[in-house]
Amino acid sequence: MTRIYSATFQIPPTQADALGDYYIGRGALSSTSSQVDSDTTELTILATRKSWFKSVGISTDPTEVRPSDWKYTSHNDRPTVTLIPGVTIVAEGTSTNTLTGIQIILDPKDAFGDGHHPTTQLCASYLRELTTRAPITSLLDVGCGTGVLSILAHHLNIPTIHAIDIETQSVRKTKKNARLNHCNLTVKQGDVLTWSPTIQYDIVIANLLTTVIEQSFSRLITWVTPNGFIILSGISTRWRPTILTLIQDHGYQAEVSQKDDWCGFLITRTTGRKFP
């Protein structure tokens, strides 16, 4: 069983987002912050190797924690979450009798991808918008996590939905959640930097780390049909100019939306240009 280590230390509140992004980019499992007072924030970092903390300059001694103490707990106190207006994420076993609109059932042990994080909500908002703009027949969900966006695509009547994730656990979770929602999804394990699809898609969604998006963008644009769309998120506002420059340098344009400290990008061709 994978061991998990945690370190908590205090920093100025203005550094919380930047440091959290930095540690995630260097391989941390998660980064969470809690403001102590106007001058102090506690940052908690989780990683799978004790030596990792020293390698990134964290001097606080990490302690080992049990996975049950932290993993997949975010839904325990939140049986329903509004993903976007009219779409509710519901923990398995929760009554839906009083709910209206689209309901997506998730294993209650799911954490990232439970619909609460702004990046998931930004992607979901763009996804629903696109289904009202033009006929959408296919979608690829890159870094599917719990499969929540793929399941939403099913509810939005997209007939062909494929999902990939580098993590075995995420593939298993997405398959389970697809069964809970009676969805017909094709789910595979794959690394965006090496995996290649056999078809092109009307929509490609990639809710990933900024560094992974930078490394994979030239691949993602080849996976889209000529008149298709790419939805990107997982990007903090700090990296908005970097990602916009990346998009424009490849000859494309983007709409940008923001929620809290996170950005979502809807990428289309520029006038007279199509995706490869």
N, C-alpha and C positions, 0 to 999 in steps of 0.2 A: 504494500500500500504506500502511495506517495506521502512523504512527510511534508508538513506545512510549517513554516516559521513566520513569526510576526515580530515586528519592531515598531514601537511608538515613540515619537519624539516631538518636541515643540518647535514651531517655526513662526515667523510673522505671517499674518493672514494673507498678505499680498503675494506670498510665495507659494501658496498651497496648490493652485492650479498648475503652475509651471513645473513644480517639483513632482507633482503627481503624474503629469504627462511624461516627464523625463524618466521616472522609475518604471512606468508601464512600458515605455519604449525600450528600456534596457532589460525587460523580461520579468518584471514583477507580475504576480497573479492579480493583485488589486491594490488600489490606493484609495483610502477614505480619509476625510478630514472632518474635524469637529472643533468649532470655535470655542475656546476657553473664555476669553474676554476680548476686548477691543484690540489688544496688542498681541494676542497669542492664539495660535491654532495648533491642535494636536493632529499629526499626520500618522496614520497607521498603514504600514506596508506589509503585504504578504508575499512570500516567495517559497520556492520548493527546495532551495539550498541555503544552508546556514552561511556558507562562505560567500554567497552572492551579495549579502548586505555590505560586507567589507569591500567587495570589488567595485561597488558604486559609491563608496564614500560615506556609508552610514556607520557611525561609530557606536550607536546603541546596540547592546548585545541582544540578538534575537532570541525568542523563546519558542519552543515547539508547541503547537496547538493541535487539537484533534479536529479533523475535517468537520465533524458534527457541530463544533462550536461556531463555525463561521460559514461553511459552504451551503449554498442553496437554502438560506433561511429567510430571504427577503420577503417571501410570500406568506410566511407564517402569520404575521400580524396584518396582512393586507389581502383578504380573500377575494376582493375585486379591485381592479385598477382600470381607470379610463385610459385607453391607449390613445385614441383621438375621439372627438365627439361622435357618438353613435356606435363606438366599438369598445367593448368591455372585455378585459382579461379576467377570467374566472378560475380560481383554484379548483382543481378536481375535487368533487364532493360537495361543492358549494351550491346551494339552491339558486336557480336562475329564474324562478317563477315571477319575480318582480322586475326583471330586467327586460329592456327593449333593445332593438337594434341588433347588431352583430355581436355574438358572444364567442370568445375563443377560450377553450378550456386548456389549462396547462397543469402539468404535474406541480403540486404545491411546493416541491423542493427546488424548483427552478429559481435561479437568482438572476444573473444577467440575461435579459431577454424577457423579463416578466411584464414588460410594458411600461415600467415606471421610469426608465432612463430616457432623458431627452433625445438621445440619438435614435433610439427605436421609434419614438413618437414622430420625429422629423421624417424618417424614412416612410413610416406608415402614412403620414399626411400626403407626401408626394405620390406615393403609390395609389392612394385612392383618387387623387386629382388626375393622374394620368389615365385611369380607367374611364374618366368622363371626357377626356380630350379626344381619344382615338381608340379604335378597336385594338385590344391587346390580346395576343394569342399565346405568348410564351414569356416566362420569367426565370431568371437564375438568381438565387439568393446565395451570395458568397459570404461565408462566415455566418452560417445560419443560426448558430447558438441553440436556442430552444425551438426554432422553427416558427416563431410567432409571425414573422412577415410572410413566410410562405403560406401559412394557414390563412392569413388575411387575404392573400392573393387568391386562394381557393374561394373564399367567401365573396370575393369581387368578380368571380366567374372567369378567371384566367384558366384556360384548359390545360396548358402544359407548364408544369412548375418543377424545376430542378433545384436542388439545394446541396451545397457542399460546406464542409468545415474540416479544419485540420485536426481537430480534437475528436478522438473516438467517442468520448462521453457526450459531446454535442450531437454527433450523428445518432447515437442511441436515443438521446432525449428528443430530438426532432422526429424520429420515427415513432416514438411512443406518443408524443403529442399529436402527430398526424392521425394516429389511430383513434385517440380520444375525440378528435374532431371529424372523424370519418372522411379524411382527406386522402386523395390519391397523389402523393408526392414521390418523386424520385430523389432519394437522399444518398449521397456518397461521401466518403472521406477523401479530402483532397486539399492540397496546398495551392493557394492562388498563384504562387510563383512557379509552379511546375505542372499543375493540372491543366488540361485543355479540353474544352467541350467538343462534341461532335456536331453541334448545330449552333446557329446564332439565335439571339433572343431579342424580343421587342423591348424588354426591360432587364437590366442587370443592376441588382442592388448589392452594394458592398459597404457594410457597416463594420469598419476595421480600424486598426491603429493607423495614425497618420503616416508613420514610416512604411507600413505595409502598402498603403495606397500609393505612396510615392514610388515604391519599387515595382508595383504591379500595374500601374495605370496604362502603360503602353500595351499590356496584354488585354486589359479589360475592354479597351475600345475596339479590339478585334472580335470580341464576343457578342457584339450588338448588331442587330439588323441595320441596314443603311438608314432607315428613318426612325431608329429606336432611341432609347433613353438610358442614361446611367444615373442612378441615385447613389450618392456617396454620403456617409456620415461616420461618426467616430472621431470627429475632428474638432478640437477645441478652438475657440475664437482666436487664440494666439496664432494658430497656423492657417487662418483663413487666407491671408495674402499669399502664402506659399502655395496652397492648393489652387487658388485662382490662377496664379502664374503658370503652374503646371498644366492646367486645363487649356489656357490660352496658347501656351507654347506648342501644344499639340494641334492647335487649329480649331478648338471647340469653344463653346460659350456655356455659361452656367447661370441659373437662378440660384440665389443663396437665401436660406432662411436660418433663423437663429432662435434657440430656446435656452435660457439660462446662459451657460458659458460654452455652448456647443453649436456647431453649424451643420446644416445639411445642404447638399449641392444637387441640383437637377441639371444634368449635362445633356446638351443637344448639339447638333451640327450647326456650324455657322452658315450664313446664307450661301447657297450654291454648293455646299459641301455635305457629304454623307459620311457615316462611319465606314471604315474599310470593309 
